[in-house]
Amino acid sequence: MTNPHDIIIRPVITETSMDAMADKKYTFIVTKKANKFEIRKAVEAVFGVEVDKINTMNYTGKTKRMGRNIGKRADFKKAVVKLTEASKEIEFFEGV
């Protein structure tokens, strides 16, 4: 996983994550195998910011049913990235 774009899958856009942007906290879905050091390097490389702290959470997918058919949602890993006070904000989230 040398490419930073392979580590960051997509941003999470919810009311809670939008409220956390005031504190310079941004939420991303990342690959399950990525650790905090790889996530830090990827965010700094892609967005050109300075990362202060990272919190990660592993989620298991829910089991869903449609009549007799049983399926499962995908497992995923979520990372909350806090930027330093001197760092600029990520412009990707500005228009949302």
Beta strands, then each sheet from edge to edge (+ up, - down):
strand 1: 8-11
strand 2: 25-30
strand 3: 51-59
strand 4: 63-66
strand 5: 69-72
strand 6: 76-83
sheet 1: 1+ 2- 6+ 3-
sheet 2: 4+ 5-
end
